[in-house]
């Protein structure tokens, strides 16, 4: 998550002073940003050793944990906001983790690559899996075990009884509210129970 405009757009969904849990926090960049500009506190969850070390160096509290094992160590509503930024597509238990996100937090914020973005559709129409700035891997070496669309996550949220508080796309650092399933490389949702 190195795109500042994307971080700013997502940060606006996080109330000032929130207690935040960032699932799959990587090097802690997003949580560090929220600490600086939104006066947030909280923890990151990360499995990768190098990223855990980077979080510590950044001053971000981090817990080393495999998200596929769940969030049982956290009580209901332990956090104001739970983030899943570029995490959901890597998880085997994506649906369970979506529910856990709003169990552990009063608000869940999820962002992920939108497979229905028009350049991706064009690649598939030409018989190839897409390789874009947002999906930079070949089909055989991608860390993504799932692909989803903006429309898919909306349906999954409704199926699980989650209330969509907001949803939009992000493309080239700009928020896309008109046809985000077609016109945005990143999908962003905020949910509650």
Secondary structure, DSSP 8 states (H G I E B T S, - for coil): ---HHHHHHHHTTS-TT-EEEEET-TTSHHHHHHHHHH--EEEEEE--HHHHHHHHHHT--EEE--GGG-STTS-TT-EEEEEEES-GGG-TTHHHHHHHHHHHEEEEEEEEEBTTSHHHHHHHHTTS----SSS-S-TTT-S-S--B-HHHHHHHHHHTT-EEEEEEEEETTEEE-SSHHHH-SEEEEEEE-
